[in-house]
Amino acid sequence: SPVEAPDAPREWLPLVDATNQVVQRLRELLEHQKRFVRDASHQLKTPLAVLKTQVQSARQGDVEPLQALAEIDTTVARATQVANQMLALAKVEQLRQQVESSPAQDWSEVTRAVALDLAPLIAEQQLDFDIATESATVRSFEWALRELTRNLLHNAILHTPAGGRLAISLRRGGGEAELVIADSGPGLSPAQQAQLFLPFAAGDPRKGSGLGLAICLAIVQSLGGRIALQNRIENGAVVGLDARVVLPLSE
């Protein structure tokens, strides 16, 4: 709890104030840890229960062995994704504390590396893909930029229909770097827009845990930037979604 010292000598006040600041940071970290444990246990409970049921069905011979293994593999992959995203969300708190000492990174290099990693998914969807980047140095840890860019690009790939268009652009100007990932998917409904960045609020649970955009928002806020997802309108109709992130340049 904060130190209450209304009658302390004036020369002690800076010490009291500094102590209370440390206490407040510790309280925030403790609350973050409690929330992480609560959310992790809740989110992993369902896939583990499903996995147990699948194993029991396989042992009893209710399903063919190959089908059972395929179902188990899908469940394990989903649980692994949730666990990895929970850990990424927890690491953002570390980023908030260390942003002042974070190194400078070329966001363009990270963006192109992420696009290369996800190239098989882009090819599988047969997407008309385009990427155009300018060198843009921002102050961030490399893992944070990669997590941010990967989540947004992966989300765009999932929601772009086969044969659709997907474009990435990274531009700099006015002391800022702007990343835009434009897909040709169905866009966002009013209900999805209302809970867009809330943890575990995925529009389609089959396509993710709902943590991706919450992670993106937390990273962008810790880096002093802005993020927005907006429907792209042409002739009164939604023709896609633009995911836009703006971060301050390090120079």
Secondary structure, DSSP 8 states (H G I E B T S, - for coil): -----TTS-GGGHHHHHHHHHHHHHHHHHHHHHHHHHHHHHHHHHHHHHHHHHHHHHHHHTSS-HHHHHHHHHHHHHHHHHHHHHHHHHHHHHHHHHHGGG--EEEHHHHHHHHHHHTHHHHHHTT-EEEEEE---EEES-HHHHHHHHHHHHHHHHHHS-TT-EEEEEEEEETTEEEEEEEE-S----HHHHHTTTSTT--SSGGG--S-HHHHHHHHHHHTT-EEEEEEEEETTEEEEEEEEEEEEB--
